Amino acid sequence: MEMELQEHQLTRWEGYVDWRNRPALRGRHGGMLAASFVLGVEILENLAYLANASNLVMYLSEYMHLSPSKSANSVTNFMGTSFLLALLGGFLTDTFFTTYHVFLISAAIEFLGLVILTVQARSSSLKPPACNASNPTIPCQEIDGAKAAMLFTGLYVVALGVGGIKGSLPAHGAEQFDESSPQGRKQRSTFFNYFVFCLSCGALFAVTFVVWVEDNKGWVWGFGISTIAILLSIPVFLAGSASYRNKIPSGSPLATISKVLVAAGFNSCMSTSSSNAIASLTTSPSNPAPTSKDAIDNSTAAVPAETPTKSLDWLNKAVVNKPIHSTLECTVQQVEDVKIVIKIFPIFACTIMLNCCLAQLSTFSVQQADTMDTKLGALKVPPASLPVFPVVFIMMLAPVYDHLIIPFARKLTKV
């Protein structure tokens, strides 16, 4: 019976379930095959999002008659909300739902928002009256009232769906790899490189073909393509259901980080006494009169006490004293996890200024390009196609990074 139980445990992915909430099995769930469905979905998802976000400032100014400043602010607010809501998507996947279910719910929400925008773009009665071409001095009527409510409802429903997808889809792909093995970690690194590549593939199609359709065939076609793309992403994602392994929610890392920081702060203000040191940081007291059998058992069972590392040692105070409340009780592993997050935070911080610059590509740069001659021979380049340059460079560099730079770095560092 014991052997059967051990064999059963060896064939299961501990902490993971399949799409039917049954234990995920090794050899059947996870791996690059499962992650490939995620890569296909990312192409469609980013196409649906960026096709509108990159050209939205022109839609708001030309069809909804918002001023250039209002249009730009509306676009940056929409895009900022989308990415901030990714925090909500990540929190939900860590705490309440699996990434599998959060993606499906979020894709349905984004689809609903795009349907609202498509219906409004198709019906002239849901848009403000056209400008008076015979008398350009008369200002155009800006969208307001129920029509404006419909517009911004559609935009922010889309933002909610986008946030949920961006908070769950990359994590769902990463869950398919075994982080405890070197091979699994290498495959996960490759997955993220090609995730960026596929993201750029969707962006390339969005800022070239779909933007051209919006400018030449009408926005109802542009919104329609985005709606179809996000709708198609759902069956593509579902096609891989039998191969996915889904991590069981175990709590948000944000809560752990907050707990460790608060506990370290409180304990740094308290005097340290030997009487309240936790057992994990001290040696266990010896028995008063151990028998020879006890001595043998203790000698074989003794293990070194778990102690935190010396780096960022001010966080070690989170486990030195007994917490003032049970909710602030931390483990050494939690402290070490927070140290890792703090050490890689500068990498995250480097992307802040990058994205501040990229935000201009969807607002000011598009408005500026609209005032210029964008003809290249017989081809008229849409103003919103400007992001094609960083997109192409990313597509070129992602495979180079994965196939040349990373192997060279691994040989150099022998990792």
C-alpha positions as a Markdown table, in Angstrom:
| # | Residue | x | y | z |
|---|---|---|---|---|
| 1 | Met | 0.0 | 0.0 | 0.0 |
| 2 | Glu | 2.9 | 2.3 | 0.9 |
| 3 | Met | 4.6 | 1.6 | -2.4 |
| 4 | Glu | 1.4 | 2.4 | -4.4 |
| 5 | Leu | 1.0 | 5.7 | -2.5 |
| 6 | Gln | 4.6 | 6.7 | -3.3 |
| 7 | Glu | 4.2 | 5.8 | -7.0 |
| 8 | His | 1.0 | 7.8 | -7.1 |
| 9 | Gln | 2.8 | 10.8 | -5.6 |
| 10 | Leu | 5.6 | 10.5 | -8.1 |
| 11 | Thr | 3.2 | 10.7 | -11.1 |
| 12 | Arg | 1.3 | 13.7 | -9.8 |
| 13 | Trp | 2.2 | 17.4 | -10.0 |
| 14 | Glu | 1.8 | 18.5 | -6.3 |
| 15 | Gly | -0.2 | 21.7 | -6.0 |
| 16 | Tyr | -1.5 | 21.5 | -9.6 |
| 17 | Val | -4.8 | 20.3 | -11.1 |
| 18 | Asp | -6.2 | 19.9 | -14.6 |
| 19 | Trp | -9.0 | 21.8 | -16.1 |
| 20 | Arg | -11.5 | 19.5 | -14.5 |
| 21 | Asn | -10.0 | 20.1 | -11.0 |
| 22 | Arg | -8.4 | 16.6 | -10.9 |
| 23 | Pro | -4.8 | 16.0 | -9.9 |
| 24 | Ala | -2.4 | 17.0 | -12.7 |
| 25 | Leu | -0.2 | 14.1 | -13.9 |
| 26 | Arg | 3.5 | 14.1 | -15.0 |
| 27 | Gly | 3.9 | 13.3 | -18.6 |
| 28 | Arg | 0.4 | 14.3 | -19.4 |
| 29 | His | 0.0 | 17.9 | -18.2 |
| 30 | Gly | 2.3 | 20.8 | -18.7 |
| 31 | Gly | 5.4 | 21.2 | -20.9 |
| 32 | Met | 6.1 | 23.2 | -24.1 |
| 33 | Leu | 3.1 | 21.7 | -26.0 |
| 34 | Ala | 0.7 | 23.2 | -23.4 |
| 35 | Ala | 2.5 | 26.5 | -23.5 |
| 36 | Ser | 2.3 | 26.7 | -27.3 |
| 37 | Phe | -1.4 | 27.3 | -27.0 |
| 38 | Val | -0.7 | 30.2 | -24.8 |
| 39 | Leu | 1.7 | 31.7 | -27.4 |
| 40 | Gly | -1.0 | 31.4 | -30.1 |
| 41 | Val | -3.6 | 33.1 | -27.8 |
| 42 | Glu | -1.2 | 35.9 | -27.1 |
| 43 | Ile | -0.9 | 36.8 | -30.8 |
| 44 | Leu | -4.7 | 37.2 | -31.0 |
| 45 | Glu | -5.0 | 38.9 | -27.7 |
| 46 | Asn | -2.4 | 41.6 | -28.4 |
| 47 | Leu | -3.8 | 42.1 | -31.9 |
| 48 | Ala | -7.2 | 42.8 | -30.4 |
| 49 | Tyr | -5.8 | 45.2 | -27.8 |
| 50 | Leu | -3.2 | 47.1 | -29.8 |
| 51 | Ala | -5.2 | 47.5 | -33.0 |
| 52 | Asn | -7.4 | 49.9 | -31.1 |
| 53 | Ala | -5.0 | 51.4 | -28.5 |
| 54 | Ser | -2.5 | 52.5 | -31.1 |
| 55 | Asn | -5.0 | 54.4 | -33.2 |
| 56 | Leu | -7.6 | 55.3 | -30.6 |
| 57 | Val | -6.5 | 58.9 | -30.3 |
| 58 | Met | -7.6 | 59.4 | -34.0 |
| 59 | Tyr | -11.0 | 57.8 | -33.4 |
| 60 | Leu | -11.7 | 60.0 | -30.4 |
| 61 | Ser | -10.6 | 63.2 | -32.2 |
| 62 | Glu | -12.0 | 62.6 | -35.7 |
| 63 | Tyr | -15.2 | 60.7 | -34.9 |
| 64 | Met | -16.0 | 61.6 | -31.3 |
| 65 | His | -14.8 | 65.2 | -31.8 |
| 66 | Leu | -12.8 | 65.4 | -28.6 |
| 67 | Ser | -10.0 | 68.0 | -28.4 |
| 68 | Pro | -6.4 | 66.8 | -29.0 |
| 69 | Ser | -5.6 | 67.1 | -25.3 |
| 70 | Lys | -8.8 | 65.3 | -24.2 |
| 71 | Ser | -8.2 | 62.5 | -26.8 |
| 72 | Ala | -4.6 | 62.0 | -25.6 |
| 73 | Asn | -5.6 | 62.0 | -21.9 |
| 74 | Ser | -8.4 | 59.5 | -22.7 |
| 75 | Val | -6.0 | 57.1 | -24.4 |
| 76 | Thr | -3.4 | 57.3 | -21.7 |
| 77 | Asn | -6.1 | 56.7 | -19.0 |
| 78 | Phe | -7.4 | 53.8 | -20.9 |
| 79 | Met | -4.0 | 52.2 | -21.4 |
| 80 | Gly | -2.9 | 52.9 | -17.9 |
| 81 | Thr | -6.1 | 51.4 | -16.5 |
| 82 | Ser | -5.6 | 48.3 | -18.6 |
| 83 | Phe | -2.1 | 47.7 | -17.1 |
| 84 | Leu | -3.0 | 48.6 | -13.6 |
| 85 | Leu | -5.9 | 46.2 | -13.7 |
| 86 | Ala | -3.3 | 43.5 | -14.5 |
| 87 | Leu | -2.5 | 43.7 | -10.8 |
| 88 | Leu | -6.1 | 42.8 | -10.0 |
| 89 | Gly | -5.9 | 39.9 | -12.5 |
| 90 | Gly | -2.7 | 38.6 | -10.9 |
| 91 | Phe | -4.2 | 38.9 | -7.4 |
| 92 | Leu | -7.3 | 36.9 | -8.4 |
| 93 | Thr | -5.2 | 34.1 | -9.9 |
| 94 | Asp | -3.0 | 33.9 | -6.8 |
| 95 | Thr | -5.8 | 34.0 | -4.3 |
| 96 | Phe | -9.2 | 32.8 | -5.6 |
| 97 | Phe | -9.1 | 31.4 | -9.1 |
| 98 | Thr | -6.8 | 29.5 | -11.4 |
| 99 | Thr | -5.2 | 31.3 | -14.3 |
| 100 | Tyr | -7.2 | 29.1 | -16.6 |
| 101 | His | -10.6 | 30.5 | -15.3 |
| 102 | Val | -9.4 | 34.1 | -15.0 |
| 103 | Phe | -8.3 | 34.1 | -18.6 |
| 104 | Leu | -11.7 | 32.8 | -19.9 |
| 105 | Ile | -13.6 | 35.3 | -17.8 |
| 106 | Ser | -11.4 | 38.2 | -18.9 |
| 107 | Ala | -11.6 | 37.3 | -22.6 |
| 108 | Ala | -15.4 | 37.2 | -22.3 |
| 109 | Ile | -15.4 | 40.6 | -20.7 |
| 110 | Glu | -13.1 | 42.1 | -23.3 |
| 111 | Phe | -15.3 | 40.6 | -26.0 |
| 112 | Leu | -18.3 | 42.3 | -24.5 |
| 113 | Gly | -16.5 | 45.7 | -24.4 |
| 114 | Leu | -15.5 | 45.4 | -28.1 |
| 115 | Val | -19.0 | 44.5 | -29.1 |
| 116 | Ile | -20.2 | 47.7 | -27.4 |
| 117 | Leu | -17.6 | 49.8 | -29.3 |
| 118 | Thr | -18.4 | 48.0 | -32.6 |
| 119 | Val | -22.1 | 48.7 | -32.3 |
| 120 | Gln | -21.4 | 52.4 | -31.5 |
| 121 | Ala | -19.0 | 52.7 | -34.5 |
| 122 | Arg | -21.6 | 51.2 | -36.8 |
| 123 | Ser | -24.6 | 53.4 | -35.8 |
| 124 | Ser | -24.4 | 57.1 | -36.7 |
| 125 | Ser | -27.2 | 57.8 | -34.1 |
| 126 | Leu | -24.8 | 56.7 | -31.3 |
| 127 | Lys | -22.1 | 59.1 | -32.4 |
| 128 | Pro | -22.1 | 63.0 | -32.3 |
| 129 | Pro | -23.3 | 64.8 | -35.5 |
| 130 | Ala | -20.8 | 65.1 | -38.3 |
| 131 | Cys | -18.9 | 68.4 | -38.6 |
| 132 | Asn | -20.2 | 71.1 | -40.8 |
| 133 | Ala | -18.0 | 70.9 | -43.8 |
| 134 | Ser | -19.5 | 73.9 | -45.5 |
| 135 | Asn | -18.6 | 76.2 | -42.6 |
| 136 | Pro | -15.3 | 75.0 | -40.9 |
| 137 | Thr | -15.5 | 77.9 | -38.4 |
| 138 | Ile | -18.4 | 76.2 | -36.6 |
| 139 | Pro | -16.9 | 73.9 | -33.9 |
| 140 | Cys | -17.7 | 70.2 | -34.1 |
| 141 | Gln | -20.1 | 69.0 | -31.4 |
| 142 | Glu | -18.2 | 66.9 | -28.9 |
| 143 | Ile | -19.7 | 63.6 | -27.8 |
| 144 | Asp | -21.6 | 63.9 | -24.5 |
| 145 | Gly | -24.4 | 62.4 | -22.5 |
| 146 | Ala | -25.5 | 58.8 | -23.0 |
| 147 | Lys | -23.3 | 58.5 | -26.1 |
| 148 | Ala | -20.2 | 59.4 | -24.1 |
| 149 | Ala | -21.3 | 57.0 | -21.4 |
| 150 | Met | -21.6 | 54.2 | -24.0 |
| 151 | Leu | -18.1 | 55.0 | -25.4 |
| 152 | Phe | -16.3 | 55.1 | -22.1 |
| 153 | Thr | -18.3 | 52.1 | -20.8 |
| 154 | Gly | -17.1 | 50.1 | -23.8 |
| 155 | Leu | -13.5 | 51.3 | -23.4 |
| 156 | Tyr | -13.2 | 50.5 | -19.7 |
| 157 | Val | -15.0 | 47.1 | -20.0 |
| 158 | Val | -12.3 | 46.3 | -22.6 |
| 159 | Ala | -9.6 | 47.6 | -20.1 |
| 160 | Leu | -11.0 | 45.3 | -17.4 |
| 161 | Gly | -10.8 | 42.3 | -19.7 |
| 162 | Val | -7.3 | 43.3 | -20.9 |
| 163 | Gly | -6.1 | 43.6 | -17.3 |
| 164 | Gly | -7.4 | 40.2 | -16.4 |
| 165 | Ile | -5.7 | 38.6 | -19.5 |
| 166 | Lys | -2.4 | 40.3 | -18.9 |
| 167 | Gly | -2.5 | 39.3 | -15.3 |
| 168 | Ser | -3.2 | 35.6 | -16.0 |
| 169 | Leu | -2.1 | 34.5 | -19.5 |
| 170 | Pro | 1.7 | 34.9 | -19.0 |
| 171 | Ala | 1.5 | 33.2 | -15.6 |
| 172 | His | -0.6 | 30.4 | -17.1 |
| 173 | Gly | 2.1 | 29.8 | -19.6 |
| 174 | Ala | 4.8 | 29.8 | -16.9 |
| 175 | Glu | 2.9 | 27.3 | -14.9 |
| 176 | Gln | 3.4 | 24.6 | -17.5 |
| 177 | Phe | 7.1 | 24.2 | -16.7 |
| 178 | Asp | 8.7 | 22.4 | -13.7 |
| 179 | Glu | 10.7 | 25.1 | -11.9 |
| 180 | Ser | 12.4 | 22.5 | -9.7 |
| 181 | Ser | 14.4 | 21.1 | -12.6 |
| 182 | Pro | 17.1 | 22.8 | -14.7 |
| 183 | Gln | 15.4 | 21.7 | -17.9 |
| 184 | Gly | 12.1 | 23.2 | -16.8 |
| 185 | Arg | 13.7 | 26.5 | -15.9 |
| 186 | Lys | 15.4 | 26.7 | -19.3 |
| 187 | Gln | 12.2 | 25.9 | -21.1 |
| 188 | Arg | 10.4 | 28.6 | -19.0 |
| 189 | Ser | 13.0 | 31.1 | -20.0 |
| 190 | Thr | 12.5 | 30.2 | -23.7 |
| 191 | Phe | 8.8 | 30.4 | -23.3 |
| 192 | Phe | 9.0 | 34.0 | -22.1 |
| 193 | Asn | 11.3 | 35.0 | -24.9 |
| 194 | Tyr | 8.8 | 33.6 | -27.5 |
| 195 | Phe | 5.9 | 35.1 | -25.5 |
| 196 | Val | 7.4 | 38.5 | -26.2 |
| 197 | Phe | 8.0 | 37.5 | -29.9 |
| 198 | Cys | 4.3 | 36.4 | -30.3 |
| 199 | Leu | 3.2 | 39.5 | -28.5 |
| 200 | Ser | 5.1 | 41.5 | -31.1 |
| 201 | Cys | 3.6 | 39.4 | -34.0 |
| 202 | Gly | 0.1 | 40.4 | -32.9 |
| 203 | Ala | 1.3 | 44.0 | -32.5 |
| 204 | Leu | 2.8 | 44.0 | -36.0 |
| 205 | Phe | -0.4 | 42.8 | -37.6 |
| 206 | Ala | -2.4 | 45.4 | -35.5 |
| 207 | Val | -0.3 | 48.5 | -36.4 |
| 208 | Thr | -0.1 | 47.7 | -40.1 |
| 209 | Phe | -3.1 | 45.9 | -41.5 |
| 210 | Val | -5.8 | 46.6 | -38.9 |
| 211 | Val | -4.8 | 50.3 | -38.6 |
| 212 | Trp | -4.9 | 50.6 | -42.4 |
| 213 | Val | -8.4 | 49.1 | -42.4 |
| 214 | Glu | -9.5 | 51.6 | -39.7 |
| 215 | Asp | -8.2 | 54.5 | -41.7 |
| 216 | Asn | -9.5 | 53.4 | -45.1 |
| 217 | Lys | -12.5 | 51.1 | -44.6 |
| 218 | Gly | -13.9 | 52.5 | -41.3 |
| 219 | Trp | -13.7 | 51.9 | -37.6 |
| 220 | Val | -16.5 | 49.4 | -37.6 |
| 221 | Trp | -14.2 | 47.1 | -39.5 |
| 222 | Gly | -11.3 | 47.8 | -37.1 |
| 223 | Phe | -13.4 | 47.1 | -34.0 |
| 224 | Gly | -14.9 | 44.1 | -35.8 |
| 225 | Ile | -11.5 | 42.6 | -36.5 |
| 226 | Ser | -10.5 | 43.0 | -32.8 |
| 227 | Thr | -13.8 | 41.5 | -31.7 |
| 228 | Ile | -13.3 | 38.4 | -33.9 |
| 229 | Ala | -9.6 | 38.1 | -32.8 |
| 230 | Ile | -10.5 | 38.0 | -29.1 |
| 231 | Leu | -13.4 | 35.7 | -29.8 |
| 232 | Leu | -11.1 | 33.3 | -31.7 |
| 233 | Ser | -8.6 | 33.3 | -28.8 |
| 234 | Ile | -11.1 | 31.5 | -26.6 |
| 235 | Pro | -11.4 | 28.3 | -28.6 |
| 236 | Val | -7.7 | 28.3 | -29.3 |
| 237 | Phe | -7.1 | 28.5 | -25.5 |
| 238 | Leu | -9.7 | 25.8 | -24.8 |
| 239 | Ala | -8.1 | 23.5 | -27.4 |
| 240 | Gly | -5.2 | 23.1 | -25.0 |
| 241 | Ser | -7.3 | 22.3 | -21.9 |
| 242 | Ala | -6.4 | 18.6 | -21.8 |
| 243 | Ser | -2.7 | 19.4 | -21.6 |
| 244 | Tyr | -2.7 | 22.3 | -19.1 |
| 245 | Arg | -1.7 | 22.0 | -15.5 |
| 246 | Asn | -3.2 | 24.7 | -13.3 |
| 247 | Lys | -1.7 | 25.9 | -10.1 |
| 248 | Ile | -4.0 | 25.8 | -7.1 |
| 249 | Pro | -4.4 | 29.3 | -5.6 |
| 250 | Ser | -2.4 | 29.6 | -2.4 |
| 251 | Gly | -2.5 | 33.3 | -1.5 |
| 252 | Ser | -1.2 | 36.5 | -3.0 |
| 253 | Pro | 2.6 | 37.3 | -2.9 |
| 254 | Leu | 1.6 | 40.9 | -2.3 |
| 255 | Ala | 0.1 | 39.9 | 1.1 |
| 256 | Thr | 3.3 | 38.0 | 2.0 |
| 257 | Ile | 5.5 | 41.0 | 1.0 |
| 258 | Ser | 3.4 | 43.4 | 3.0 |
| 259 | Lys | 3.4 | 41.0 | 6.0 |
| 260 | Val | 7.2 | 40.6 | 6.0 |
| 261 | Leu | 7.8 | 44.3 | 5.7 |
| 262 | Val | 5.3 | 45.2 | 8.5 |
| 263 | Ala | 6.7 | 42.5 | 10.8 |
| 264 | Ala | 10.3 | 43.7 | 10.2 |
| 265 | Gly | 9.3 | 47.3 | 10.9 |
| 266 | Phe | 7.5 | 46.4 | 14.1 |
| 267 | Asn | 10.3 | 44.2 | 15.4 |
| 268 | Ser | 13.0 | 46.7 | 14.6 |
| 269 | Cys | 11.2 | 49.0 | 17.1 |
| 270 | Met | 11.1 | 46.4 | 19.8 |
| 271 | Ser | 14.0 | 45.2 | 22.0 |
| 272 | Thr | 15.2 | 41.7 | 21.2 |
| 273 | Ser | 15.2 | 39.3 | 24.0 |
| 274 | Ser | 16.4 | 35.7 | 24.1 |
| 275 | Ser | 13.1 | 34.6 | 25.7 |
| 276 | Asn | 11.0 | 35.3 | 22.6 |
| 277 | Ala | 13.3 | 34.1 | 19.9 |
| 278 | Ile | 11.6 | 31.6 | 17.7 |
| 279 | Ala | 12.6 | 28.0 | 17.6 |
| 280 | Ser | 13.6 | 28.1 | 14.0 |
| 281 | Leu | 16.5 | 30.4 | 14.7 |
| 282 | Thr | 17.8 | 28.7 | 17.9 |
| 283 | Thr | 19.0 | 25.3 | 18.7 |
| 284 | Ser | 16.5 | 23.0 | 20.3 |
| 285 | Pro | 17.0 | 22.4 | 24.1 |
| 286 | Ser | 18.5 | 19.1 | 25.1 |
| 287 | Asn | 16.5 | 16.6 | 27.1 |
| 288 | Pro | 17.4 | 16.4 | 30.7 |
| 289 | Ala | 18.3 | 12.7 | 30.9 |
| 290 | Pro | 18.2 | 11.1 | 27.5 |
| 291 | Thr | 18.4 | 7.3 | 27.2 |
| 292 | Ser | 20.9 | 5.6 | 24.9 |
| 293 | Lys | 18.1 | 4.9 | 22.4 |
| 294 | Asp | 17.0 | 8.6 | 22.5 |
| 295 | Ala | 20.6 | 9.7 | 21.9 |
| 296 | Ile | 20.8 | 7.5 | 18.8 |
| 297 | Asp | 17.5 | 8.8 | 17.5 |
| 298 | Asn | 18.4 | 12.4 | 18.1 |
| 299 | Ser | 21.8 | 12.0 | 16.4 |
| 300 | Thr | 20.3 | 10.6 | 13.2 |
| 301 | Ala | 17.4 | 13.1 | 13.2 |
| 302 | Ala | 19.3 | 16.2 | 13.9 |
| 303 | Val | 19.3 | 18.8 | 11.1 |
| 304 | Pro | 20.8 | 22.3 | 11.0 |
| 305 | Ala | 18.5 | 25.0 | 12.1 |
| 306 | Glu | 17.0 | 27.1 | 9.2 |
| 307 | Thr | 18.5 | 30.5 | 9.3 |
| 308 | Pro | 18.0 | 33.5 | 7.0 |
| 309 | Thr | 20.8 | 34.8 | 4.8 |
| 310 | Lys | 22.8 | 37.8 | 5.7 |
| 311 | Ser | 21.9 | 39.9 | 2.7 |
| 312 | Leu | 19.2 | 42.6 | 3.4 |
| 313 | Asp | 19.6 | 41.5 | 7.0 |
| 314 | Trp | 17.1 | 44.2 | 8.2 |
| 315 | Leu | 14.3 | 41.9 | 6.9 |
| 316 | Asn | 15.6 | 39.1 | 9.2 |
| 317 | Lys | 13.9 | 41.0 | 12.1 |
| 318 | Ala | 10.6 | 39.7 | 10.8 |
| 319 | Val | 11.5 | 36.3 | 12.2 |
| 320 | Val | 13.6 | 37.2 | 15.2 |
| 321 | Asn | 10.8 | 38.1 | 17.7 |
| 322 | Lys | 7.4 | 36.7 | 18.3 |
| 323 | Pro | 4.9 | 38.8 | 16.3 |
| 324 | Ile | 2.6 | 41.1 | 18.2 |
| 325 | His | -0.2 | 39.4 | 16.3 |
| 326 | Ser | -0.5 | 36.0 | 14.8 |
| 327 | Thr | -1.2 | 37.4 | 11.3 |
| 328 | Leu | 2.3 | 38.9 | 11.3 |
| 329 | Glu | 4.0 | 35.6 | 11.9 |
| 330 | Cys | 6.5 | 35.0 | 9.1 |
| 331 | Thr | 8.7 | 32.0 | 8.1 |
| 332 | Val | 12.3 | 32.2 | 7.0 |
| 333 | Gln | 11.3 | 31.1 | 3.5 |
| 334 | Gln | 8.9 | 34.0 | 3.2 |
| 335 | Val | 11.6 | 36.4 | 4.2 |
| 336 | Glu | 14.0 | 35.0 | 1.6 |
| 337 | Asp | 11.3 | 35.3 | -1.1 |
| 338 | Val | 10.8 | 38.9 | -0.3 |
| 339 | Lys | 14.5 | 39.5 | -0.5 |
| 340 | Ile | 14.5 | 38.1 | -4.0 |
| 341 | Val | 11.6 | 40.4 | -5.0 |
| 342 | Ile | 13.5 | 43.4 | -3.6 |
| 343 | Lys | 16.7 | 42.4 | -5.4 |
| 344 | Ile | 15.0 | 42.2 | -8.8 |
| 345 | Phe | 12.9 | 45.4 | -8.3 |
| 346 | Pro | 15.5 | 47.6 | -10.0 |
| 347 | Ile | 14.9 | 45.6 | -13.2 |
| 348 | Phe | 11.2 | 46.3 | -12.9 |
| 349 | Ala | 11.9 | 50.0 | -12.2 |
| 350 | Cys | 14.0 | 50.3 | -15.4 |
| 351 | Thr | 10.8 | 49.6 | -17.5 |
| 352 | Ile | 9.0 | 52.7 | -16.0 |
| 353 | Met | 10.8 | 55.3 | -18.2 |
| 354 | Leu | 10.7 | 52.9 | -21.2 |
| 355 | Asn | 6.9 | 52.7 | -21.0 |
| 356 | Cys | 6.6 | 56.4 | -20.4 |
| 357 | Cys | 8.3 | 56.9 | -23.8 |
| 358 | Leu | 6.3 | 54.2 | -25.5 |
| 359 | Ala | 3.1 | 55.9 | -24.3 |
| 360 | Gln | 3.9 | 58.8 | -26.6 |
| 361 | Leu | 3.7 | 56.5 | -29.6 |
| 362 | Ser | 0.0 | 56.1 | -29.1 |
| 363 | Thr | -0.9 | 59.8 | -28.5 |
| 364 | Phe | 1.4 | 62.7 | -29.3 |
| 365 | Ser | 3.3 | 60.9 | -32.1 |
| 366 | Val | 0.2 | 59.8 | -33.9 |
| 367 | Gln | -1.3 | 63.3 | -33.7 |
| 368 | Gln | 1.9 | 64.8 | -35.0 |
| 369 | Ala | 2.1 | 62.3 | -37.8 |
| 370 | Asp | -1.4 | 63.1 | -38.8 |
| 371 | Thr | -0.3 | 66.6 | -39.7 |
| 372 | Met | 2.5 | 65.4 | -41.9 |
| 373 | Asp | 2.8 | 63.9 | -45.4 |
| 374 | Thr | 3.1 | 60.2 | -44.7 |
| 375 | Lys | 3.1 | 59.1 | -48.4 |
| 376 | Leu | 5.9 | 56.8 | -49.6 |
| 377 | Gly | 5.5 | 56.8 | -53.3 |
| 378 | Ala | 2.0 | 55.4 | -54.0 |
| 379 | Leu | 1.7 | 54.1 | -50.4 |
| 380 | Lys | 0.1 | 56.3 | -47.7 |
| 381 | Val | 1.4 | 55.1 | -44.3 |
| 382 | Pro | -1.2 | 55.4 | -41.5 |
| 383 | Pro | 0.0 | 57.7 | -38.7 |
| 384 | Ala | -0.8 | 55.0 | -36.1 |
| 385 | Ser | 1.7 | 52.6 | -37.8 |
| 386 | Leu | 4.6 | 54.4 | -36.1 |
| 387 | Pro | 5.0 | 51.7 | -33.4 |
| 388 | Val | 6.0 | 49.2 | -36.2 |
| 389 | Phe | 9.7 | 50.2 | -35.7 |
| 390 | Pro | 10.1 | 49.0 | -32.0 |
| 391 | Val | 7.9 | 46.0 | -32.8 |
| 392 | Val | 10.1 | 44.9 | -35.6 |
| 393 | Phe | 13.3 | 45.3 | -33.5 |
| 394 | Ile | 11.8 | 43.3 | -30.7 |
| 395 | Met | 10.9 | 40.5 | -33.2 |
| 396 | Met | 14.4 | 40.5 | -34.4 |
| 397 | Leu | 16.1 | 40.6 | -31.0 |
| 398 | Ala | 14.0 | 38.0 | -29.1 |
| 399 | Pro | 15.2 | 35.0 | -31.1 |
| 400 | Val | 18.8 | 36.3 | -31.1 |
| 401 | Tyr | 18.6 | 36.7 | -27.3 |
| 402 | Asp | 17.3 | 33.2 | -26.8 |
| 403 | His | 19.5 | 31.3 | -29.2 |
| 404 | Leu | 22.7 | 33.3 | -29.1 |
| 405 | Ile | 23.1 | 35.6 | -26.0 |
| 406 | Ile | 21.6 | 33.2 | -23.4 |
| 407 | Pro | 23.7 | 30.1 | -24.5 |
| 408 | Phe | 26.8 | 32.2 | -24.6 |
| 409 | Ala | 26.1 | 33.6 | -21.1 |
| 410 | Arg | 25.4 | 30.1 | -19.7 |
| 411 | Lys | 28.7 | 28.9 | -21.1 |
| 412 | Leu | 30.5 | 31.9 | -19.6 |
| 413 | Thr | 29.0 | 31.5 | -16.2 |
| 414 | Lys | 28.7 | 27.7 | -16.3 |
| 415 | Val | 25.1 | 27.9 | -15.1 |
